Amino acid sequence: MSTSIKLLEFYRADDLPGFIKEWRRRYPGQSGAVQAWLDIATADGAYTAIEGEIS
């Protein structure tokens, strides 16, 4: 199974702790798990710009 697919499965299950654990397993010593989660969420349409809000 591809690493990115496994990370996506944690995202789809709304399992941030599992996502972070898998991130640390796959990328020891590297930060960025929460940013990756947010990038996936943004690409997935979880966050949308609202007119008049900070962009």
N, C-alpha and C positions, 0 to 999 in steps of 0.2 A: 504494500500500500504506500502510495506517495505521501511524503511528509506533509505537504500542503493540504492534501485531502484529509489526513487525520486531523490537522489543525482546524480545518473547516468543519469537521464533524463536531469538535468541541464547541466551536462558535455556534453552529446550528442548534446544539443542545443547550445553549446558553450556560455553558460550563466554563466560566472564566478561570477558576482555580485549576481545572484540568488542562485548559489551554496553556496556562502559565507553566504548569508542571511539564507538559510535553515540550513546550518551547525550551525550557531549561535543559531537558534531556537531550534535545536535538542540537541546541546551540549553547553549550556550557560556557559560562563566563560572559555571555553577550546579553546586553539589555535589549529592550525593544518589544517585549511580549505585549504589553498593554497598547503600545502604539500600533502594533500589527493588528490587534483586536479592533481598535478604532478604525484603522484603515479598511479592514474587511467590512465593518459595520457601515462605514460611509459608502463604500462601493456597492454594498447590498441595499442602499437606500434607507438605512435606519435614521439618518440625519439629513434633513433638507433645509435649505436656506429659506428664511421667512423674510419677506420684504420689510425693510426698516430695521431688521435685526443686524447685529454685528456679523459680518461675513468673514 
